[in-house]
Amino acid sequence: MIDERYSLEVFLKQAENSEANESLIDQLSQEIQNELHLVLSKKVEDIVNKLNAMGHSLKPYTEPLPGDINYRDDSNNNGYVCNLRLGVDTIISVGFQDTVDSVDD
């Protein structure tokens, strides 16, 4: 859950401690990934249902995890055949007070 643990005040207090700040950023990234997974899972399931209503036979290929949702319409009759596959991979990028050295032209 995204809450006050990720407030500006908390980030500023930890700004001098790069390990603590990195840990906070990692935690926030995971929280964002988890929240998006709840939304994306439902939407992907809706899309899979629409495609299956049009004749496909998509089913989960792996256990859906935050950031990694996979479906396949596959069979193994007389050799493996994958008719359609659908994968949703999400990448979350979070940073705080990144510094860049300026270069004069």
C-alpha positions as a printed Julia matrix, in Angstrom:
105×3 Matrix{Float64}:
   0.0     0.0     0.0
   1.33    3.42   -0.91
   1.11    5.54    2.22
   3.05    8.05    4.32
   6.09    5.77    4.35
   6.8     7.26    0.92
   6.18   10.93    1.68
   8.56   13.65    0.54
   9.5    14.21    4.18
  10.63   10.59    4.57
  12.62   10.69    1.34
  14.3    13.94    2.36
  15.22   12.56    5.8
  16.9     9.59    4.16
  18.48   11.47    1.26
  21.92   11.45    2.91
  21.76    7.7     3.57
  21.98    6.14    0.13
  21.34    2.58    1.38
  18.18    3.59    3.25
  16.99    5.68    0.33
  17.66    2.86   -2.12
  15.7     0.48    0.09
  12.81    2.94    0.27
  12.85    3.32   -3.51
  12.85   -0.47   -3.94
   9.91   -0.79   -1.55
   7.97    1.93   -3.36
   8.68    0.29   -6.72
   7.26   -2.98   -5.41
   4.18   -1.27   -3.96
   3.52    0.42   -7.32
   4.0    -2.9    -9.11
   1.54   -4.59   -6.74
  -1.11   -1.9    -7.21
  -0.75   -1.99  -10.99
  -0.96   -5.79  -10.94
  -4.43   -5.62   -9.39
  -5.64   -3.41  -12.24
  -3.72   -5.11  -15.06
  -4.7    -8.64  -14.01
  -8.39   -7.8   -14.3
  -7.98   -6.02  -17.63
  -5.86   -8.79  -19.12
  -8.45  -11.33  -17.98
 -11.16   -9.29  -19.73
  -9.09   -9.23  -22.94
  -8.41  -12.98  -22.7
 -12.14  -13.63  -22.3
 -12.89  -11.54  -25.41
 -10.25  -13.39  -27.44
 -11.47  -16.76  -26.2
 -15.03  -15.8   -27.19
 -13.62  -15.35  -30.71
 -12.31  -18.9   -30.85
  -8.97  -18.79  -29.06
  -8.22  -21.01  -26.08
  -5.93  -18.82  -24.02
  -5.13  -20.08  -20.55
  -2.57  -19.03  -17.94
   0.89  -20.2   -18.92
   2.52  -19.31  -15.62
   1.16  -18.17  -12.28
   0.45  -14.44  -12.69
   2.9   -12.38  -10.65
   3.21   -8.62  -10.31
   5.02   -7.52  -13.46
   4.6   -10.86  -15.25
   1.31  -12.1   -16.7
   1.33  -14.78  -19.42
  -1.36  -16.63  -21.35
  -1.0   -19.15  -24.15
  -3.28  -20.93  -26.57
  -1.15  -24.0   -26.95
  -1.35  -27.75  -27.33
   0.98  -30.68  -27.39
  -0.83  -33.0   -29.81
   1.72  -34.46  -32.23
   4.25  -31.81  -31.18
   4.03  -28.51  -29.41
   2.03  -25.77  -31.11
   1.4   -22.31  -29.7
  -1.35  -20.56  -31.64
  -1.43  -17.31  -29.71
   0.41  -16.01  -26.72
  -0.22  -12.91  -24.66
   2.28  -11.56  -22.17
   2.2    -8.43  -20.08
   5.5    -7.42  -18.52
   5.6    -4.21  -16.49
   8.69   -2.3   -15.49
   8.57    0.32  -12.77
  11.3     2.93  -12.55
  11.54    5.07   -9.42
  14.32    7.45   -8.41
  14.78   10.32   -6.0
  17.06   13.32   -6.36
  19.11   11.75   -9.08
  22.12   13.87   -9.84
  23.64   14.52  -13.21
  26.94   16.25  -13.74
  26.43   19.18  -16.05
  28.77   19.52  -18.96
  29.39   22.92  -20.49
  29.2    22.97  -24.27
